[in-house]
Every structure is written in C-alpha cells, then in structure tokens.
C-alpha cells in the first residue's frame, strides 16, 4: 500500500488501518490502528518507513525490475548513499572535551569510549576525558604510550598540554598497588629451593608465580599443589592461616550400622501443587539471563589457563561496559594483565576480554 503512494507521501496508523480494512474486510480484526502503528514503528526502526512514507531503500527492495538476488544489494547501496560516511578523526578541546563531528568508525568509537565518557549525544557528540576515564583505559590494558599516540594521531586539533600531563600523571600512579587472585600459596625460607619448585617441569600445570624470593602463588587448589609437588620429589606440607601444619586429606565418612532394618516405604508421590511449584521455579531459572550464573573467580582463572594450555575452545558469558551480557565462543591464547587474549569466532580476530567481566565459562564440547 505504501509503495503505491507518491514518493514522500505518508499515512498515519488510522488512515492506513482504514485503507487496509477496505481492501481486506475479512481481516478487519487484525488490521486495527494499534497493530498497524506497531508495524509502522518497526519499519521506522529498520529504515523502511519514515513519517509514514516508504523509504527509498525499501522501494529498491520492492522494485520488480530487479532480480531477486540483486535487490538486497541495491537496497544496501541506496542506504549507504543516504547515511553519512564514518569519519576517522575527532577534535580535542582545551577543556579536555572531545568533539566528534559525525559518526565514527566502529573501532575508533570503541577506543574512544574506552578512554572518554559521553557528555552529550547528538549529531556532533561530545566526550569528556577525565582522570577516571584514563584510569579505566589503563585498567583494561591500554598503556601510557598508546594513549598519547591515540590522541596525537586521531585529533585534527593539537593535543592540549593539560591532557598530556594528565595522562602521564595517572599512568605514573596507576598499578602501584596490585590485586590478584590465587587459590593457594607456596612459601619457603630457602629462596633457592623455592626457585627450583617454580622451575620444575612437573609444576608447569600449577602456573606458579613468584611474588617474592620466598613466596609463590598458584591458581590451583591446595590439594592439587601438594600432589603435584610431592610427585616431583619435593616434600611440601599444608598449613592453615596461623602457620600450623594441617592434614588436608579427604577422610571417609563412617556410617553407623542401624539397630534394626526399617520396613520399606515407597517415596511419596508429589501432588499437583508441588509439581506446579517445581515447574514454575524451573521456568524462572531457564528464563534468567546467562550472565546471572557466576563462577568463582579462582575457578574461572583455572579453567581459562587450562584451556589456553590445551588449546581448547570455550563458551564464555561476558558483560561489556554497558552491562549487556553476551555469549562468545573463544579460543584462549594467554592471560596477561587481568585480560584474556583469545580468538573470537564471531569477529574472526584476536580480542582482549577483561577477566572480571567473564561470569561463566563452559567447554564448547559440553554445549
């Protein structure tokens, strides 16, 4: 119906509903103004309709003179001519704001949102560079040199001296206090013996890292560390938080013998109310987002390190900076600086994933 109107002519939901009902009287209940308005809203979101009028790309899709195989390409070409071309630069102001005079290229937009926050949105977006935004960029793995080079290469205006000083000052103070995760530690008064333990080939799977000449940490549980080091010829002992030696072996549970045998009673069958309650809980859990299922950070580190060593493929649940949860199929390469470097199958390239944003890890073969 919209394609029959002259170019630029549009209709509202009420008029479109009346026309369609006149053409299809038997569909009158389906063609009321409310569902027609929803349909026009969806078409507007897709770029097929604008103010009730069919758009030029949509007309290209409906052009009967085109072959069915070439119609989508023609519509894409028309849409590309209608949209502004992405730009590869921005303007840094003296007040540490960044003016973007148009749509940025995707990778450049991702980099800019890492180091600056949106202050005002519109045709020309304005970002604000602050101490917090620079610290965030350093937290996700960006370096001081990368930040300086990023603004110098992408800004069409000279980089303010205040921004250069701010980057240097934040980078100098960043990371002086380090926080990490470890499931167990190894300490020894003899630095030479501890160095032998860390360098032992049998301990490669423990991922031991020396924090000091007499202390090393591992993401593996204490029982695995004990078994591995004892198998390598060392004689470690487990200790508690006070330094006292403890026995961490698993002890079997002793079950007392019953005095008399109880008569067999079949388990009670659940009634309809209990079954309905169980079904409701299962539906609620199934409908919950994948990001609500969180894994212990130590377990996550252990699984990622093991997958990187075995060259295995994982399915991770990842929260981006906007809090949106997605599932990614990745092949871990290495872990460094709180980041997982992995091959992302969806984008076809290496990507960095912040480990603290990974909420679930599952082997791709178990899916």
C-alpha positions as CSV (number, residue, x, y, z in Angstrom):
1,X,0.0,0.0,0.0
2,X,2.8,2.5,0.9
3,X,4.6,1.7,-2.3
4,X,1.6,2.8,-4.3
5,X,1.8,6.3,-2.8
6,X,3.8,9.1,-4.5
7,X,7.4,9.4,-3.3
8,X,7.5,11.3,0.1
9,X,3.8,10.8,0.8
10,X,2.9,9.0,4.0
11,X,0.0,8.0,6.1
12,X,-0.7,7.6,9.8
13,X,-1.8,4.4,11.6
14,X,-5.6,5.3,11.5
15,X,-5.6,6.1,7.8
16,X,-3.5,3.0,6.9
17,X,-5.8,0.8,9.0
18,X,-9.0,2.1,7.3
19,X,-7.4,1.6,3.8
20,X,-6.3,-1.9,4.6
21,X,-9.7,-2.9,6.1
22,X,-11.4,-1.6,3.0
23,X,-9.2,-3.8,0.9
24,X,-9.3,-6.9,3.2
25,X,-12.6,-6.7,5.1
26,X,-12.2,-10.2,6.5
27,X,-9.0,-9.2,8.2
28,X,-10.6,-6.3,10.0
29,X,-9.8,-7.6,13.5
30,X,-6.1,-7.9,12.6
31,X,-5.8,-4.5,10.8
32,X,-6.8,-2.2,13.7
33,X,-4.9,1.0,14.2
34,X,-2.9,-0.3,17.2
35,X,-1.1,-3.2,15.4
36,X,-0.7,-1.1,12.3
37,X,1.0,1.6,14.5
38,X,3.4,-1.1,15.9
39,X,4.2,-2.3,12.4
40,X,5.0,1.3,11.3
41,X,7.2,1.7,14.3
42,X,9.2,-1.4,13.5
43,X,9.5,-0.3,9.9
44,X,10.8,3.1,11.0
45,X,13.4,1.4,13.3
46,X,14.6,-0.7,10.3
47,X,14.8,2.3,8.0
48,X,12.0,1.0,5.7
49,X,9.5,3.7,6.7
50,X,9.9,7.4,7.7
51,X,7.0,9.5,8.9
52,X,4.6,7.0,7.4
53,X,6.2,7.1,4.0
54,X,8.1,4.2,2.4
55,X,11.8,5.0,2.2
56,X,14.0,4.8,-0.9
57,X,15.9,1.6,0.2
58,X,12.5,-0.1,0.8
59,X,11.4,0.9,-2.7
60,X,14.5,-0.7,-4.0
61,X,13.6,-3.9,-2.3
62,X,10.2,-3.9,-3.9
63,X,11.5,-2.9,-7.4
64,X,10.1,-5.6,-9.7
65,X,12.6,-4.7,-12.4
66,X,15.5,-6.0,-10.3
67,X,16.4,-9.7,-10.0
68,X,15.6,-11.2,-6.5
69,X,19.2,-11.9,-5.9
70,X,20.3,-8.2,-6.7
71,X,17.5,-6.4,-4.8
72,X,19.2,-6.6,-1.3
73,X,22.5,-5.3,-2.8
74,X,20.6,-2.4,-4.4
75,X,18.9,-1.5,-1.2
76,X,22.2,-1.6,0.7
77,X,23.7,0.8,-1.9
78,X,20.8,3.2,-1.6
79,X,21.0,3.1,2.2
80,X,24.8,3.7,2.1
81,X,24.3,6.8,0.0
82,X,21.7,8.1,2.4
83,X,23.8,7.6,5.5
84,X,26.8,9.8,6.3
85,X,30.2,8.3,5.8
86,X,32.0,7.3,9.0
87,X,34.9,9.5,9.9
88,X,38.3,8.6,11.4
89,X,39.1,11.7,13.5
90,X,37.9,13.9,16.3
91,X,38.6,17.3,17.8
92,X,40.3,17.6,21.2
93,X,39.5,20.9,23.0
94,X,41.5,22.7,25.7
95,X,38.9,21.9,28.4
96,X,39.6,18.1,27.8
97,X,36.4,17.6,25.8
98,X,36.4,15.7,22.6
99,X,34.1,16.8,19.8
100,X,33.1,14.2,17.2
101,X,31.6,15.9,14.2
102,X,29.9,12.8,12.8
103,X,29.6,9.0,13.1
104,X,33.0,7.4,14.0
105,X,34.4,4.3,12.5
106,X,33.5,1.3,14.7
107,X,37.0,0.5,16.0
108,X,37.7,4.2,16.6
109,X,34.4,4.6,18.5
110,X,35.2,1.6,20.7
111,X,38.7,3.0,21.5
112,X,37.2,6.5,22.3
113,X,34.6,5.1,24.7
114,X,37.4,3.3,26.5
115,X,39.3,6.5,27.3
116,X,36.4,9.0,27.5
117,X,32.8,9.2,28.6
118,X,29.9,10.6,26.7
119,X,28.9,14.1,27.9
120,X,26.3,15.0,25.3
121,X,24.8,13.0,22.4
122,X,23.5,14.2,19.1
123,X,24.7,14.8,15.6
124,X,28.0,16.0,17.0
125,X,28.8,14.0,20.1
126,X,30.9,15.4,23.0
127,X,33.1,13.2,25.1
128,X,34.9,14.1,28.3
129,X,38.4,12.9,29.2
130,X,38.9,12.7,33.0
131,X,41.2,11.1,35.5
132,X,38.6,8.3,35.9
133,X,38.3,7.6,32.2
134,X,42.1,7.5,31.7
135,X,42.3,5.1,34.7
136,X,39.6,3.0,33.1
137,X,41.6,2.8,29.9
138,X,44.7,1.7,31.9
139,X,42.7,-0.9,33.7
140,X,41.6,-2.6,30.5
141,X,45.2,-2.9,29.3
142,X,46.0,0.4,27.5
143,X,49.4,1.9,28.1
144,X,50.5,5.5,28.5
145,X,52.3,5.5,25.1
146,X,49.1,4.1,23.4
147,X,47.0,6.9,24.9
148,X,49.5,9.6,23.8
149,X,49.7,8.2,20.3
150,X,45.9,7.7,20.1
151,X,45.1,11.4,20.7
152,X,48.1,12.6,18.6
153,X,47.1,10.5,15.5
154,X,43.3,10.9,15.7
155,X,42.8,14.5,16.7
156,X,42.6,17.2,14.0
157,X,43.5,19.8,16.6
158,X,46.7,20.0,18.6
159,X,46.6,17.9,21.8
160,X,46.4,20.2,24.8
161,X,49.3,20.1,27.1
162,X,47.0,19.6,30.1
163,X,45.8,16.3,28.6
164,X,49.4,15.1,28.1
165,X,50.3,15.9,31.7
166,X,47.1,14.2,32.9
167,X,47.9,11.0,31.1
168,X,51.4,11.0,32.4
169,X,50.3,11.6,36.0
170,X,47.6,9.0,36.0
171,X,49.8,6.4,34.3
172,X,52.6,7.1,36.8
173,X,50.3,6.3,39.8
174,X,48.4,3.5,38.2
175,X,49.2,0.0,39.3
176,X,51.4,0.8,42.2
177,X,49.0,-1.3,44.3
178,X,48.3,-4.7,42.7
179,X,45.4,-7.1,43.5
180,X,45.2,-10.6,42.1
181,X,43.6,-14.0,42.6
182,X,45.2,-17.1,43.9
183,X,43.8,-20.4,45.3
184,X,47.0,-21.4,47.2
185,X,50.5,-20.2,48.0
186,X,53.9,-21.8,48.4
187,X,56.4,-20.3,50.9
188,X,59.9,-21.4,51.8
189,X,62.7,-19.9,53.9
190,X,65.2,-21.1,51.3
191,X,64.9,-18.9,48.1
192,X,67.0,-21.5,46.2
193,X,64.6,-24.3,46.9
194,X,61.6,-22.2,46.0
195,X,63.2,-21.3,42.7
196,X,63.7,-25.0,42.0
197,X,60.0,-25.6,42.7
198,X,58.9,-22.8,40.4
199,X,61.2,-24.0,37.6
200,X,60.3,-27.7,37.9
201,X,58.8,-29.1,34.7
202,X,56.2,-31.1,36.7
203,X,54.9,-27.8,38.2
204,X,54.0,-26.2,34.8
205,X,50.4,-27.1,35.2
206,X,50.2,-25.3,38.5
207,X,51.1,-21.9,36.9
208,X,53.3,-21.0,39.9
209,X,54.3,-17.3,40.0
210,X,56.9,-16.0,42.4
211,X,55.8,-12.9,44.3
212,X,59.0,-12.7,46.4
213,X,62.1,-14.8,46.8
214,X,60.4,-16.9,49.4
215,X,56.7,-16.8,48.3
216,X,54.9,-18.1,45.2
217,X,51.2,-18.3,44.4
218,X,49.1,-20.7,42.2
219,X,45.5,-20.7,40.9
220,X,45.4,-24.4,41.5
221,X,43.7,-25.7,44.8
222,X,46.0,-26.7,47.6
223,X,45.3,-30.5,47.2
224,X,46.5,-30.4,43.6
225,X,49.6,-28.4,44.5
226,X,50.5,-30.9,47.2
227,X,50.1,-33.9,45.0
228,X,52.0,-32.4,42.1
229,X,55.0,-31.2,44.2
230,X,55.2,-34.5,46.0
231,X,55.2,-36.3,42.7
232,X,58.0,-34.0,41.6
233,X,60.2,-35.2,44.5
234,X,59.6,-32.3,46.9
235,X,58.2,-32.7,50.5
236,X,55.7,-29.9,51.0
237,X,53.4,-29.6,54.0
238,X,50.0,-27.8,54.2
239,X,49.4,-25.1,56.7
240,X,46.4,-23.0,57.9
241,X,46.1,-19.3,58.3
242,X,48.1,-19.3,61.5
243,X,51.0,-21.3,60.0
244,X,50.2,-24.6,61.8
245,X,50.6,-27.8,59.8
246,X,47.3,-29.4,58.9
247,X,46.2,-32.6,57.2
248,X,44.1,-31.9,54.1
249,X,43.5,-35.4,53.1
250,X,39.9,-36.4,52.4
251,X,38.5,-38.5,55.2
252,X,35.8,-41.1,54.6
253,X,32.6,-40.8,56.5
254,X,31.7,-43.5,59.0
255,X,28.0,-44.6,58.8
256,X,26.7,-46.4,62.0
257,X,25.0,-49.7,61.4
258,X,21.3,-49.5,62.0
259,X,20.0,-51.5,65.0
260,X,17.1,-52.9,63.0
261,X,16.1,-52.8,59.4
262,X,13.3,-50.4,58.7
263,X,10.4,-51.5,56.6
264,X,10.5,-50.3,53.0
265,X,8.3,-47.4,52.3
266,X,7.9,-46.1,48.8
267,X,8.8,-42.5,48.4
268,X,5.7,-40.2,48.5
269,X,4.5,-39.1,45.1
270,X,4.3,-35.3,44.7
271,X,0.9,-33.8,44.4
272,X,-0.2,-31.4,41.6
273,X,0.6,-28.3,43.6
274,X,4.2,-29.4,44.3
275,X,4.7,-30.2,40.6
276,X,3.3,-26.8,39.6
277,X,5.7,-25.1,42.0
278,X,8.7,-27.1,40.7
279,X,7.7,-26.2,37.1
280,X,7.4,-22.5,38.0
281,X,10.9,-22.5,39.6
282,X,12.4,-24.3,36.5
283,X,10.8,-21.8,34.1
284,X,12.1,-18.9,36.2
285,X,15.7,-20.3,36.2
286,X,15.5,-21.1,32.5
287,X,14.3,-17.6,31.7
288,X,17.0,-15.9,33.7
289,X,19.9,-14.3,31.7
290,X,23.0,-16.3,31.2
291,X,25.0,-13.6,33.0
292,X,23.2,-14.3,36.3
293,X,25.2,-17.5,36.7
294,X,28.5,-16.6,38.2
295,X,31.5,-18.8,38.6
296,X,34.1,-18.5,41.4
297,X,37.0,-16.2,40.1
298,X,39.6,-18.8,41.1
299,X,37.8,-21.5,39.1
300,X,37.5,-19.1,36.1
301,X,41.2,-18.4,36.2
302,X,42.0,-22.1,36.4
303,X,39.6,-23.0,33.5
304,X,41.0,-20.2,31.3
305,X,44.6,-21.2,32.0
306,X,43.9,-24.9,31.3
307,X,42.1,-24.0,28.1
308,X,45.0,-21.8,26.9
309,X,47.4,-24.6,27.7
310,X,45.3,-27.3,26.0
311,X,44.3,-25.1,23.1
312,X,40.6,-25.8,23.9
313,X,37.6,-23.8,22.8
314,X,35.3,-22.3,25.4
315,X,31.9,-20.6,25.6
316,X,32.1,-17.6,27.9
317,X,29.4,-15.3,29.2
318,X,30.8,-11.7,29.0
319,X,29.5,-8.4,30.3
320,X,30.5,-5.3,28.2
321,X,30.9,-1.8,29.6
322,X,27.2,-1.1,29.1
323,X,26.3,-4.2,31.3
324,X,25.0,-6.2,28.3
325,X,25.6,-9.9,28.6
326,X,26.6,-11.9,25.5
327,X,27.9,-15.4,24.9
328,X,31.2,-15.7,23.0
329,X,32.9,-18.8,21.5
330,X,36.6,-18.1,22.1
331,X,39.9,-20.0,21.8
332,X,42.1,-18.7,24.7
333,X,45.7,-17.8,23.8
334,X,47.1,-16.4,27.0
335,X,46.3,-14.4,30.2
336,X,48.1,-11.1,30.9
337,X,47.4,-8.0,32.9
338,X,43.9,-9.1,34.0
339,X,42.9,-9.7,30.4
340,X,42.1,-12.9,28.4
341,X,43.7,-12.8,25.0
342,X,41.6,-15.1,22.8
343,X,40.4,-15.7,19.3
344,X,36.8,-14.6,19.0
345,X,35.0,-16.7,16.4
346,X,32.2,-14.1,15.9
347,X,34.6,-11.3,14.8
348,X,37.3,-13.6,13.4
349,X,40.2,-11.9,15.2
350,X,42.1,-11.7,18.5
351,X,40.3,-9.8,21.2
352,X,41.0,-8.8,24.8
353,X,38.4,-9.8,27.4
354,X,38.5,-8.3,30.9
355,X,38.6,-11.4,33.2
356,X,36.5,-9.7,35.9
357,X,33.7,-9.3,33.3
358,X,33.6,-13.1,32.5
359,X,30.8,-14.5,34.5
360,X,30.6,-18.1,33.2
361,X,33.0,-20.5,31.4
362,X,31.8,-23.7,29.7
363,X,33.7,-26.0,27.4
364,X,32.4,-25.8,23.8
365,X,32.3,-29.6,23.6
366,X,29.9,-29.7,26.6
367,X,27.3,-27.4,25.0
